[in-house]
């Protein structure tokens, strides 16, 4: 079966559209990195499934951020929260801990070079 899959993959050909090279300018890359500078990366401390739509709605209300917040899933239970202002981002980061359905949301400020494979969410501030 593995050989059959390899044979089929070897026979695949790109269409003209798929062969087109997409050039990303330094300016475009810098703009995207700048937009990420107002981001937090988060993960719910859970293995159970949860309703993402309900979680996002609840968090937006709790955070007081109704417009301009982008939430992007970029890994298994790993999310990027892109804010419009530094004030909103730090208000959320410092205002925790945050939970949804009794599951802790671990948050960390995004930094250059962060990917789904190298994100480490190891600390959470808790009120006792």
NUDOLUM-796697 format. One record per atom (N, C-alpha, C, O): x, y, z; residue in one letter. Coordinates in steps of 0.2 Angstrom, whole numbers, plus 5000, padded with zeros to 4 digits. Example, Ala and Ser with C-alpha at 12.3 -4.5 7.8 and 13.67 -1.06 7.14 Angstrom:
506649725039a
506249785039a
506649845039a
507149835042a
506449895035s
506849955036s
506450005039s
506750065040s
This chain:
500449945000x
500050005000x
500450065000x
500350114997x
501050065004x
501450125004x
501750134997x
501850194995x
501950084993x
502250094987x
501750124982x
501850164978x
501050104983x
500550134979x
500450204980x
500350244975x
500450224986x
500450294988x
501050334985x
500950394982x
501650304986x
502250344983x
502150344975x
502350394973x
501950294972x
501850294965x
501350354963x
501450394958x
500850354966x
500350404965x
500550474966x
500450524962x
500950484971x
501250554973x
501750564967x
501850624966x
502150514965x
502650534960x
502350554953x
502650584949x
501750534952x
501350554946x
500950614946x
500650634941x
500950644952x
500650714953x
500950764949x
501550764949x
500550804946x
500850864942x
500450924944x
499850924945x
500850984945x
500551044947x
500251074941x
500451074935x
499651114942x
499351154937x
499751214936x
500251234940x
499651254930x
499951314929x
499851364935x
500351394937x
499251364937x
499151414943x
499551394949x
499851434953x
499651324950x
499951304956x
500751314956x
501051314961x
500951314949x
501651324948x
501851394949x
502451414950x
501451444949x
501551514950x
501951524957x
501751504962x
502451564956x
502851584962x
502551644965x
502351694962x
502451644972x
502151694976x
502751734979x
503051704984x
502851794977x
503451824980x
503151874986x
502651904985x
503551864992x
503351904997x
503851954998x
504451945000x
503652024998x
504152074999x
504452085006x
504052065010x
504952115007x
505252125013x
504752175017x
504652165023x
504452215013x
503952265016x
503352225019x
503052235024x
503052175015x
502552135017x
502652095023x
502252085027x
503252065023x
503452025028x
503552065035x
503352045040x
503852125034x
503852165040x
503152195043x
503052195049x
502752205038x
502052225040x
501652165044x
501352185049x
501752105041x
501452055045x
501752035052x
501452025056x
502452045052x
502752035058x
502552085063x
502452075069x
502452155061x
502252205065x
501552195068x
501352205073x
501052165063x
500352155066x
500352095071x
499952095075x
500852045070x
500951995075x
501152025082x
501151985087x
501552075082x
501752105088x
501252125093x
501352135099x
500652125091x
500052145095x
499652075097x
499052075097x
500052025097x
499751955098x
499951925104x
500451925107x
499451885106x
499551835112x
499451765109x
499051755104x
499851715111x
499751645109x
499451615115x
499651625121x
498951565114x
498551535119x
498451465118x
498351445112x
498351425124x
498151355123x
497751345129x
497851365135x
497151305128x
496751285134x
497051225137x
497251175133x
497151225144x
497451165147x
496851115148x
496551105153x
496751075142x
496251025142x
496450975136x
496750995132x
496150915137x
496150865132x
495450855129x
495350825124x
494950885132x
494250875130x
494150925124x
494350985124x
493650905120x
493450955115x
493051005118x
492650995123x
493051065115x
492651125117x
492351165111x
492551155106x
491751195113x
491451235108x
491851305107x
491851345111x
492251305101x
492651365100x
492251425099x
492451485101x
491751425095x
491251485094x
491051515101x
491051575102x
490851465105x
490651495112x
491151515116x
491151565120x
491751485116x
492351505119x
492551575117x
492651625121x
492551585110x
492751655108x
492251705110x
492451765112x
491651695109x
491151745111x
491151755119x
491151815121x
491251705123x
491351715130x
491951765132x
491951805136x
492551745129x
493151775130x
493151855127x
493351895131x
492851865122x
492751935119x
492351975124x
492552035126x
491851945127x
491451985132x
491851995139x
491852045141x
492151945141x
492551945147x
493151995146x
493352035151x
493451995140x
494052045139x
493752115137x
494152165137x
493152125136x
492852185134x
493152205127x
493252265125x
493352155123x
493552175116x
493052145111x
493052085109x
492652185109x
492052165104x
492252165097x
491952125093x
492652215095x
492852225088x
493552225087x
493952245092x
493852205081x
494552205080x
494952145083x
495552145081x
494652105086x
495052045089x
495051985084x
494451965082x
495651965081x
495651905077x
495851845081x
496351855085x
495551795080x
495751735083x
495951675078x
495451665074x
496551655078x
496751615072x
497051545076x
497451545080x
496751495073x
497051425076x
497651405072x
497551405065x
498151395075x
498751375071x
499151315073x
499651305071x
498751275077x
499051215079x
498451175083x
497951205084x
498651115085x
498151075089x
498051115096x
498451115100x
497451145097x
497251185103x
497751235104x
497851255110x
497951265099x
498451325099x
498151385095x
498051375089x
498151445098x
497751495095x
498151565096x
498551575100x
498151605091x
498451665091x
497851715091x
497351715088x
497951765096x
497451815097x
497751885095x
498251905099x
497551915090x
497851975087x
497352035089x
496752035087x
497652075093x
497352135095x
497452195091x
497952205087x
497052245092x
497152315088x
497552365092x
497852405089x
497652355098x
498052395102x
498452365107x
498252305110x
499052395109x
499452365114x
499052365121x
499152325125x
498652415122x
498352425128x
497852365129x
497852335135x
497452345124x
497052285125x
497352225126x
497152185130x
497952215122x
498352155123x
498552145130x
498552095133x
498852195133x
499152195140x
498652185145x
498752155150x
498052215144x
497452215148x
497252145149x
497152115154x
497252105143x
497052035144x
497651995147x
497551955151x
498252005145x
498851965147x
498851975155x
499051925158x
498752035157x
498852045165x
498252035169x
498252035175x
497652025165x
497052025169x
496851955170x
496251945173x
497251905169x
497051835170x
497051815177x
497151855181x
496951755179x
496951695174x
496251695170x
495751715173x
496251665164x
495551665160x
495451595160x
495851545159x
494751575160x
494551505159x
493951505155x
493551555154x
493751455152x
493151435148x
492951365150x
493351325149x
492351355152x
492151295154x
492551255159x
492751195158x
492851295164x
493251275169x
493951245166x
494251205170x
494151265160x
494751255158x
495251315157x
494951365154x
495851315160x
496251365160x
496551385153x
496751335149x
496551445151x
496851475145x
497551495147x
497551545150x
498051465144x
498751485146x
498851535140x
498751525134x
499151595142x
499351645137x
500051665137x
500351665143x
500351685132x
500951715131x
501051765126x
500651755121x
501451815127x
501551865121x
501851835116x
502351795117x
501651845109x
501951825103x
502651855103x
502751915105x
503151815100x
503851845099x
504051815092x
503851765090x
504451855089x
504751845082x
505051775082x
505451755087x
504851735077x
505151665077x
504651615080x
504851555079x
504151635083x
503751585086x
503351545081x
503051575077x
503351475082x
502951435078x
502551385082x
502651375088x
502051345079x
501651295082x
502151245086x
501951215091x
502651235083x
503151175085x
503551195091x
503851155095x
503651265092x
504151285097x
503851325102x
504151355107x
503151335102x
502851375108x
502851335114x
502651275114x
503051365119x
503051335126x
502651375131x
502751435132x
502051345133x
501651375138x
501651345144x
501351285145x
502151365148x
502251325154x
502051365161x
502151325166x
501851425161x
501751465167x
501051495166x
500851515161x
500751495172x
500151535173x
500051565179x
500251535184x
499851635180x
499751665186x
499051645189x
498551655185x
499051635195x
498451615198x
498251655204x
498751665208x
497651675205x
497451705212x
497351645217x
497051595215x
497651655223x
497451605228x
497051635234x
496951605239x
